[in-house]
Amino acid sequence: MAAHSPAWPPRPRGAVAFSGEPPLKGTGPTWRNALFWLAWATLLALALAARTADGRNVLGGGFVELVPTDSHYYIRFARLQQLAFPRFEPFDPYINHPTGASIIWPPLHTWGVALFLALGPAQPERAAAWVGPVVSLLELGLLSLLIRRGWGRGVALGTLALLALVPSAVMAGTLGTADHHVHEPTLAALCALLLGRALARRSVMLGAVTGAVLGLAPLFTTSGFVLLPGLAAALPLAALLGRDVPGPGMGRVGFAMGLGAAAVLALGVALFGEPSSLTYHGLTSFQPLLALALLSGASGVASLLERRRGGFLQLGLALPCALPLVPEGVRAFQHLLLGDPLLAVVMESIPLWKDPDFARELLGPVLLLLPVALVAAGVRLWREREVSLAPVFLVALSLTAASLLQARFTQALVGSAALLIASSLAGVPRGLRPLLRRASVAVLALVGLPLLGEAMPRPPSPEPSPIAPVRSTLLWMREHTPRPSPPWDVRVHPDWGVVAQYDMGHLLVLWAERPAVATPFSQVPVHQRANAQATAVLGASTEDEAYARARELTARYLLLTPFNALLGRPGQSLEGTVSPWLHEHAGLATGDRAASSHFRLVHDSAESRRKKPGLPYARLFEVVPGAVLRGRCGPGAPVTAVLELETARGQTLRYEPRTTTGPDGTFALRVAYPTTRDTREADVLARGLYRLDCAGGGGTALVSEQAVREGQEVEVAVDLTAR
């Protein structure tokens, strides 16, 4: 039975909590069933239209334009799992070179992406583009049918309407994304729905099932554990509201949920994760211990509120589970407050309380309806003792707080908010007079009407995507640079890697099939360290410093693309660092900087920078020791070596390294470019030999590829003292 205070007669088992309609099991007027199925199919069609509205930009060009950039790495990660199946292989030596890294992404979702790739192996990016829409529609359809069985047609259709069209939910499953965030709206609503039914029925078995589903959540999305606080808080609240109702206590239901969640999580950690680790990210023992600590502790409080036995035992179990988690809990809270260099700059971590316009863009009418629904739900909880509403209310409340701190949590918030809005507001119009009822329905319809714009096809974008201009350079790298190792064999450590801005990391390992030092991964120490090391190269003030740091990382190439700030160094200007010098001036002599002797330009992209059409969008440099030209001239005389270079863009670059002879007239001049043209590893080539000029003479020098790459000495072929 549902829980009620003595002043309220108990409803029969299965009675409706919020909608005023009986659960549908094939009964009721035929026309109402037909109308429901028509509305259900229409809403799913709108959901599909909203998620494919950008189809002309995603699929309409010469390449599939996936949503940057996690979806790109999911293709590689899923391909690695195809090769390792049935074993799950989290380690990727191409991430965070030179150490490699274990990837914390959820295994079951990764296998799902692998299934899509298996269905379209010839075009993996096209196959991956459909992960979001297909998974989203399947989950929304099943979730709405579950809601219909428990809470009626109105709540099911209301929830489906919001999840189909609210922008944040659409983004989670839009065409072109293969990311695990697609599951978050559904999981948030499903766990709240199941726990609500378990509490209303006081069903220990349904509580265990809810725990099992909650335990599966981290296997589908890295944010699965954020549902725990709201669900745990619902147990004491439900106990307070229904403590005088006979039957199994809320504490028993919650404890069963905790055991179910911990058991499934422990199995997941044993199969896919690191049982010996307690780090909060990824699949480690932190996850089952957190579930036991929160749910057992909340169950203990609930049992004490209900004046039932077992409360102190449950609290006693929670304490030893919680104590080892304190350090990681503190670190997780610091990351929630953006205590991570990458989290501090990416859009999905923007605190919504700081950016109301972004909040409106993500949540649409939910931003208006959610506060009303929270008030309405609070009133129902207090007056009607509807314990099944407690998890929906508190999960939405906890995720609202999280979203105010980081926008990434809005996708889970939309799931719980949609269920809360539909369930708490569905019965309100029934208690109003006819005129007020019609007016309230009209107001709700008007508030939601702008959502239909999400389903309208978007016109082709006049501008290329942010990552489109770099694709050709990365494809060139794959064809023209030597392979550091077999790119799909995780057992072989690559010989070298590539330093680039962090947002190029996933693209490097997919399109170029080359190891990346910096990536968009964060929070994990190996990711943070690698990103800091790449920043140290890009932010070096001198060429020698940049070269030394690149060599420490065994980085063979340096990729430069437009960026405005150094990761982890907020407020520091790029001016004075090697990055703008290399990107805009190709490492040539400019101002007080001498021509580069360690960074050899090997490729300029065909694509130009939007505001500087004369400059290539991307430039690729090879990190080389440089050949040393040795010769003799007058003592203390300036020496210049001149080499004309031509690029694939048809531009001519004048490379002029300089030095000064010593007291004995000898000089050693380090140069980064060979004079040979028979190479496929560069398309920035010399037009002739080096021409050396100094006071009283001149000459030429022939420099080989090997001399540049190995730092060999090259004696100048002529006597520089002769005219």
ZAVEX-54644 format. One record per residue (C-alpha): z, y, x. Coordinates in steps of 0.2 Angstrom, whole numbers, plus 5000, padded with zeros to 4 digits. Example, Ala and Ser with C-alpha at 12.3 -4.5 7.8 and 13.67 -1.06 7.14 Angstrom:
2
503949785062503649955068
This chain:
723
500050005000499850185005501450275010502250394998503950474995505050414981504450554970502650494970502250324963501350214975499450184973498750014972498049944988496350014992496650174981495750324987496650444999495550604998493950594988494550544971493350404970493750214971493050124987491350064984491049884984489449874974490349934958490050094949488550164939486850114947486250294947487650354958487350214970485450254970485850434973487050394987485750294996484450424994485650565001486150445015484350415020483950595019485350645030484850515043483150585042483750755045484850695060483250615068482250775065483650875073483750765088481950755091481550945086481250985105479950835106478550945112479451005127480250835131478750725129477250845127476950885145476250785160478050725163479550675152480750815154482550735152484050845149484650895167485350805176486550665172485250575162484150565178485450475187485750355172484050295175484450245193486250185189485550075175484150005186485449955199486349865185484749775180484649715198486449655199486649585182487749495176488849575189489249765187488849865203489750035203489450075222487850175226487550215245486350355240487750455232488850565244487950515260488550465273489950365264489150315247490250325232490850215217490150285201491450295187490250295173490550175158489850005160489449955142488450115140487550095157487049915151486349995135485350115145484749965155484149885139483050035135482350035152481949845150480949885134479950015143479949975162478250055165478950225160480850225163481050415159480150405143481250245138482850335143482350485133482650385117484350325121485150475113484250485096484250295093486050265098486650415088485750365072486350185073488150245075488050385062487350265049488650135052490150255053489650335036489550165028491250125034491950295028491050255011491950085009493650165012493550345006492150354995490350424994490850614995491850595011490450485019489050605015490050755020490450685036488750625039487950795035489050885048488750755061486950755058486650935060488051025069487351085086488651005097488350835089486550855090486650895109487550735112486150625105484650745107482950675113482950675132484750625135485350455140487150515144488750435137489250585128488250515113489650405108491050535108490850605090490750435083492250365093493350505088492950485070493050295070494750285079495550415067494750325052495450155057497150215062497250315045496850155036498050055046499450175043499050185024499049995022500449975035499349835042499949775059498249675061497249835057498249925070497849795083496049815078496150005080496849975097495449865102494149995097495150125107495250015122493349995121493050185121493250205140491950075142490650185133491150355138492250425152493150545139493750395129495550425134495650595127495850525110497550445114498650595112498150635095498250455089499950435097500650585089500050525072501350385072502950485072502150605059501650455048503450385050504250545045503150555029503350385024504950325031505750265014504250155009504549965010503449865021503049845040503550005049502350135057503150085073502549905072500849965067500750085082501449955094500149835089498849965092499549995109499549815114497749795108497149945117498049895133497449715132495549775130495749905144496549785156495149665153493849805156494749855172494749675178492949645174492249815179493549925187494849945201496449855195497349915211497050095208497950225198496750365198496450435181494650445182493650285180494150115175495850085184497550025179497950205174497050175158498050025151499650095157499250265149498850175132500550075133501550235138500950345125500750225110502350125114503250285116502550355100502950195091504750195098504950375090504150315074505350165073506850275076506350395063506150255050507850185056507050015060507449905074506449895090506350085094507350085109506449935116504750015113505350175122506050065136504349995139503450165138504550235152504050115167502250125161502350315162503250355178501850295190500650395181501450565183500550615199498850575192499350655176499750815185498050805194497150775177498050925170497451035185495650975182495851015163496251195169494651195180495551155196493951075203492551175211491151105201492151105184492451295187490551335187489651215176489251265158490051115149491751175157491751345150493351385140492851415122494251545120493451645133491651635126491651645106489751665106489651495115490851425103489851475088488251405096489051235099490051225083489151325070489951325053491351195059492051355068492351425050492751265041493951185053495351305052495251295033495251105034496751105045497751205033497151105018497550935027499251005032499651045014499050875008500150785022501650885017501450874998500650714995501250615010499450555013499850465030498050405032497650595035498850605049497750535063496250635057497250795057498050775074496550705083495550855077497050975082497250895100495350905103495251085097496551125110495551035123493951115118494751285120495051245138493351155141491851155130491450975135492650915122491750985108490650835106492250725102492950865092491450875080491750695076493550715071493250885063491850825052492950685045494350805043493350935034492550805023494150715019495250865017494150975007493250844996494550834983494951024982493651074970494150944958495851034955494951194951494251274935492451244932491951414938492951414953492351234957490551284956490851434966491751344980490351214981489051354982490051434996490151275006488251245004487951425010489051405025488151245029486351305025485951375043486251195050484551145042483751255056484251125068482951005060481551125062480351075076480451195091478951275098478351245116479351335129478351465138479451435154479551275163481251185163482451225176482051075186480251055184479751165199480551045211479850885205478250895215479250925231480350775228478850665224478150725240479650675249479550495242477750475248477850565265479650545273480150385281481350275270483150275277483450105269482750005254483150125240483749995227484749885239486549935238487049815252486049915265486750085271485450215273485150295290485150475285485350585270484750755263485850915261485451015246486251115232487350995221486251005206484850925216485850775219485350665204483550715206483450675224484050495222482850465207481250555211481350565230482250395232483250485246485150485248486050645243487550725251488050835236487850785218488450845201489850725201491550795203493450765201493450605212493950645230492350575238491250685227492350835231492350805249490450775250490050935240491151035251490250965267488551015259489251185255489751205274487951175279487151285266488551425269488551415288488351585296487351535311485951405314486951315327488451285315487251225301486451105313488051035320488751005302487150925296487150815311488950765307488250705290486750615298485750725287483850725292483250845279483851005271483151055254483151235249482951285230483551455222485451465220486551615219488251555224489151425235490051285227491951305230491751475237491851595222491551775226490751735243489051815245487551715251487051865262487351815280487151635278485751525284485151485266484251645261483551655279482851475278482251485260481451665260480951675278480651495282481751505297480651635306481251775317481851915305483052055308484451995320484051815318482951725330481751595325482451425321482551295334483351155324482551175306480751125305479851175289478851025283478451065265478251215254478151175235476551225226477651305213478251485216479851575212479751665196480251835202479451815219477751735216477351745235478751625239478751435236480151375224480651235235480651225254481051065264481651065282481850925294483350935305482850915323483550935340482051025345480951005361481451115376480051205385480351235403479451345415479651495427479251675426480051835433481951845434482751925419481051935410480851905391479851755386479051725369478151565363476951595349476351465337475351495321475751375307474751345291475551275275474851175261474951335250473651415262474851535270474951575288476651575297476951655314478351555323478951655338480551585347481151695361482251685376482551775393482351695410483751675422484051755439482951625447481551655435481751495426481851475407482251345394481551385376482051265362480651245348480651155332478851125329477551005337475751055340475050885334474250875317474050685315475550665304475950625286477750675287477350865286476050975278476551135288475551105303475151195320473451285321473451255340474551255355476051355360475551515368476851585380476951755386478151835398478051985411476751945423475951795416475551675401475151495397475051355384476151205379475751045371477250975361477350805353478250745337479350635348479850775359480450885344481350735336482150675352482550845360481450805375480950925389479150985390478551065406477451215403475651155409475151315419475951435431476651575421476551695435474651685435473551785424
